[in-house]
């Protein structure tokens, strides 16, 4: 899992978030590294054919910020189904 950890973190978090929240990034890295190869492959297989596009029309952007986002200066967009 070491081989995929940094690439995954790069997709999950912006560079700014990685510098601003090192504890959260370290926790996410530990979570990735604790995942078994078989578990990772199983998840990849499960989502490989999942078609998210059919649910896109059901998503709507709300104006109410997530409470943690406002407190930490993150994006205030929320999406709901």
MDAnalysis code that builds the backbone (N, CA, C; Angstrom):
import MDAnalysis as mda
import numpy as np

u = mda.Universe.empty(243, n_residues=81, atom_resindex=np.repeat(np.arange(81), 3), trajectory=True)
u.add_TopologyAttr("name", ["N", "CA", "C"] * 81)
u.add_TopologyAttr("resid", np.arange(1, 82))
u.add_TopologyAttr("resname", ["UNK", "UNK", "UNK", "UNK", "UNK", "UNK", "UNK", "UNK", "UNK", "UNK", "UNK", "UNK", "UNK", "UNK", "UNK", "UNK", "UNK", "UNK", "UNK", "UNK", "UNK", "UNK", "UNK", "UNK", "UNK", "UNK", "UNK", "UNK", "UNK", "UNK", "UNK", "UNK", "UNK", "UNK", "UNK", "UNK", "UNK", "UNK", "UNK", "UNK", "UNK", "UNK", "UNK", "UNK", "UNK", "UNK", "UNK", "UNK", "UNK", "UNK", "UNK", "UNK", "UNK", "UNK", "UNK", "UNK", "UNK", "UNK", "UNK", "UNK", "UNK", "UNK", "UNK", "UNK", "UNK", "UNK", "UNK", "UNK", "UNK", "UNK", "UNK", "UNK", "UNK", "UNK", "UNK", "UNK", "UNK", "UNK", "UNK", "UNK", "UNK"])
u.atoms.positions = np.array([
    [0.812, -1.192, 0.000],
    [0.000, 0.000, 0.000],
    [0.859, 1.261, 0.000],
    [2.110, 1.102, 0.349],
    [3.018, 2.242, 0.330],
    [3.064, 2.866, -1.057],
    [2.983, 2.033, -2.085],
    [3.079, 2.515, -3.468],
    [1.894, 3.391, -3.869],
    [0.746, 3.218, -3.252],
    [-0.434, 3.995, -3.643],
    [-0.783, 5.111, -2.659],
    [-0.161, 5.123, -1.488],
    [-0.558, 6.067, -0.444],
    [-0.408, 7.522, -0.876],
    [0.739, 7.921, -1.378],
    [0.945, 9.333, -1.715],
    [0.049, 9.792, -2.863],
    [-0.124, 8.949, -3.879],
    [-1.007, 9.302, -4.983],
    [-2.443, 9.465, -4.522],
    [-2.867, 8.597, -3.622],
    [-4.217, 8.673, -3.086],
    [-4.400, 9.948, -2.266],
    [-3.437, 10.247, -1.421],
    [-3.518, 11.474, -0.621],
    [-3.550, 12.710, -1.520],
    [-2.822, 12.669, -2.621],
    [-2.821, 13.778, -3.564],
    [-4.166, 13.990, -4.234],
    [-4.921, 12.904, -4.406],
    [-6.266, 13.027, -4.990],
    [-7.297, 13.437, -3.950],
    [-7.098, 13.050, -2.720],
    [-8.066, 13.330, -1.663],
    [-7.925, 14.726, -1.080],
    [-6.711, 15.258, -1.046],
    [-6.457, 16.523, -0.349],
    [-5.698, 17.493, -1.242],
    [-6.036, 18.757, -1.153],
    [-5.285, 19.789, -1.875],
    [-3.927, 19.968, -1.204],
    [-2.995, 20.595, -1.915],
    [-1.690, 20.888, -1.331],
    [-1.841, 21.779, -0.098],
    [-2.741, 22.753, -0.186],
    [-2.960, 23.653, 0.953],
    [-3.451, 22.876, 2.174],
    [-4.376, 21.971, 1.973],
    [-4.888, 21.171, 3.088],
    [-3.795, 20.282, 3.658],
    [-2.944, 19.760, 2.804],
    [-1.859, 18.901, 3.277],
    [-0.890, 19.680, 4.163],
    [-0.663, 20.939, 3.875],
    [0.229, 21.758, 4.704],
    [-0.470, 22.265, 5.960],
    [-1.769, 22.538, 5.843],
    [-2.524, 23.134, 6.940],
    [-2.978, 22.094, 7.976],
    [-3.200, 20.866, 7.547],
    [-3.766, 19.830, 8.419],
    [-2.893, 18.574, 8.464],
    [-1.653, 18.671, 8.898],
    [-0.768, 17.500, 8.859],
    [-1.273, 16.325, 9.694],
    [-1.982, 16.586, 10.774],
    [-2.507, 15.493, 11.592],
    [-3.559, 14.681, 10.858],
    [-4.441, 15.373, 10.148],
    [-5.475, 14.688, 9.377],
    [-4.837, 13.881, 8.250],
    [-3.839, 14.456, 7.609],
    [-3.155, 13.768, 6.515],
    [-2.444, 12.530, 7.047],
    [-1.790, 12.658, 8.203],
    [-1.101, 11.504, 8.800],
    [-2.097, 10.397, 9.126],
    [-3.264, 10.766, 9.641],
    [-4.290, 9.766, 9.951],
    [-4.774, 9.067, 8.673],
    [-5.010, 9.842, 7.629],
    [-5.452, 9.257, 6.360],
    [-4.373, 8.331, 5.800],
    [-3.108, 8.754, 5.887],
    [-2.002, 7.911, 5.404],
    [-1.962, 6.588, 6.173],
    [-2.110, 6.654, 7.495],
    [-2.126, 5.437, 8.316],
    [-3.274, 4.520, 7.915],
    [-4.443, 5.120, 7.638],
    [-5.606, 4.338, 7.230],
    [-5.321, 3.610, 5.910],
    [-4.718, 4.326, 4.972],
    [-4.396, 3.707, 3.676],
    [-3.376, 2.588, 3.860],
    [-2.336, 2.861, 4.637],
    [-1.282, 1.868, 4.841],
    [-1.778, 0.642, 5.595],
    [-2.829, 0.799, 6.401],
    [-3.395, -0.332, 7.147],
    [-4.326, -1.186, 6.299],
    [-4.680, -0.706, 5.107],
    [-5.564, -1.454, 4.215],
    [-4.787, -2.591, 3.568],
    [-5.360, -3.764, 3.560],
    [-4.692, -4.904, 2.921],
    [-4.759, -4.768, 1.404],
    [-3.813, -5.379, 0.730],
    [-3.833, -5.390, -0.732],
    [-5.109, -6.014, -1.269],
    [-5.554, -7.087, -0.639],
    [-6.787, -7.746, -1.071],
    [-7.995, -6.835, -0.859],
    [-8.017, -6.108, 0.249],
    [-9.116, -5.181, 0.504],
    [-9.151, -4.057, -0.518],
    [-7.975, -3.533, -0.840],
    [-7.877, -2.456, -1.833],
    [-8.352, -2.945, -3.194],
    [-7.886, -4.121, -3.596],
    [-8.309, -4.686, -4.890],
    [-9.809, -4.952, -4.903],
    [-10.345, -5.441, -3.789],
    [-11.781, -5.699, -3.710],
    [-12.606, -4.434, -3.873],
    [-12.167, -3.359, -3.227],
    [-12.873, -2.070, -3.372],
    [-12.765, -1.553, -4.794],
    [-11.578, -1.673, -5.381],
    [-11.389, -1.215, -6.759],
    [-12.301, -1.993, -7.709],
    [-12.402, -3.281, -7.514],
    [-13.290, -4.103, -8.350],
    [-14.744, -3.684, -8.173],
    [-15.140, -3.401, -6.931],
    [-16.537, -3.057, -6.651],
    [-16.934, -1.736, -7.298],
    [-16.035, -0.753, -7.315],
    [-16.420, 0.557, -7.858],
    [-16.066, 0.727, -9.325],
    [-15.342, -0.224, -9.863],
    [-14.906, -0.140, -11.261],
    [-16.070, 0.021, -12.232],
    [-17.155, -0.657, -11.991],
    [-18.283, -0.613, -12.926],
    [-19.454, 0.216, -12.400],
    [-19.266, 0.877, -11.267],
    [-20.327, 1.694, -10.706],
    [-20.528, 2.943, -11.561],
    [-21.745, 3.173, -11.976],
    [-22.057, 4.325, -12.821],
    [-22.667, 5.429, -11.962],
    [-21.838, 6.394, -11.598],
    [-22.286, 7.505, -10.764],
    [-23.160, 8.493, -11.533],
    [-23.026, 8.519, -12.850],
    [-23.707, 9.535, -13.658],
    [-25.213, 9.499, -13.514],
    [-25.787, 8.360, -13.302],
    [-27.247, 8.280, -13.209],
    [-27.780, 8.988, -11.962],
    [-26.949, 9.208, -10.947],
    [-27.382, 9.899, -9.731],
    [-27.088, 11.395, -9.776],
    [-26.323, 11.860, -10.741],
    [-25.963, 13.277, -10.796],
    [-27.165, 14.223, -10.813],
    [-28.232, 13.917, -11.553],
    [-29.387, 14.828, -11.537],
    [-30.031, 14.958, -10.151],
    [-29.811, 14.009, -9.275],
    [-30.403, 14.046, -7.942],
    [-29.614, 14.924, -6.978],
    [-28.389, 15.269, -7.329],
    [-27.564, 16.094, -6.453],
    [-27.960, 17.553, -6.573],
    [-27.971, 18.220, -5.461],
    [-28.226, 19.657, -5.487],
    [-27.254, 20.318, -4.519],
    [-26.834, 21.480, -4.868],
    [-25.926, 22.216, -4.008],
    [-26.756, 22.992, -3.003],
    [-26.395, 22.863, -1.752],
    [-27.105, 23.596, -0.706],
    [-26.271, 24.811, -0.316],
    [-26.895, 25.768, 0.296],
    [-26.181, 26.978, 0.708],
    [-25.718, 26.906, 2.165],
    [-26.166, 25.916, 2.881],
    [-25.800, 25.793, 4.287],
    [-24.423, 25.144, 4.410],
    [-23.448, 25.837, 4.976],
    [-22.110, 25.260, 5.079],
    [-22.051, 24.142, 6.114],
    [-21.167, 23.217, 5.885],
    [-20.893, 22.185, 6.871],
    [-20.236, 22.870, 8.063],
    [-20.643, 22.594, 9.296],
    [-20.114, 23.318, 10.450],
    [-18.595, 23.236, 10.579],
    [-18.007, 22.101, 10.289],
    [-16.549, 21.968, 10.380],
    [-15.848, 22.750, 9.286],
    [-16.458, 22.859, 8.132],
    [-15.828, 23.588, 7.028],
    [-15.714, 25.071, 7.361],
    [-16.762, 25.644, 7.901],
    [-16.733, 27.068, 8.235],
    [-15.668, 27.333, 9.299],
    [-15.560, 26.447, 10.237],
    [-14.601, 26.616, 11.326],
    [-13.163, 26.511, 10.831],
    [-12.921, 25.704, 9.812],
    [-11.559, 25.480, 9.322],
    [-11.268, 26.204, 8.011],
    [-12.169, 27.077, 7.573],
    [-11.925, 27.871, 6.374],
    [-11.956, 27.070, 5.086],
    [-12.704, 25.992, 5.048],
    [-12.794, 25.180, 3.841],
    [-13.940, 25.657, 2.964],
    [-14.056, 25.032, 1.826],
    [-15.143, 25.340, 0.888],
    [-16.486, 25.165, 1.603],
    [-17.410, 26.042, 1.364],
    [-18.689, 25.985, 2.049],
    [-19.766, 25.285, 1.243],
    [-19.428, 24.711, 0.120],
    [-20.433, 24.025, -0.690],
    [-20.782, 22.689, -0.047],
    [-22.045, 22.341, -0.093],
    [-22.508, 21.027, 0.334],
    [-23.379, 20.474, -0.765],
    [-23.405, 19.188, -0.874],
    [-24.262, 18.533, -1.842],
    [-25.167, 17.556, -1.116],
    [-26.388, 17.471, -1.559],
    [-27.349, 16.581, -0.928],
    [-28.075, 15.798, -1.997],
    [-28.549, 14.625, -1.629],
    [-29.320, 13.795, -2.552],
    [-30.764, 13.898, -2.165],
])
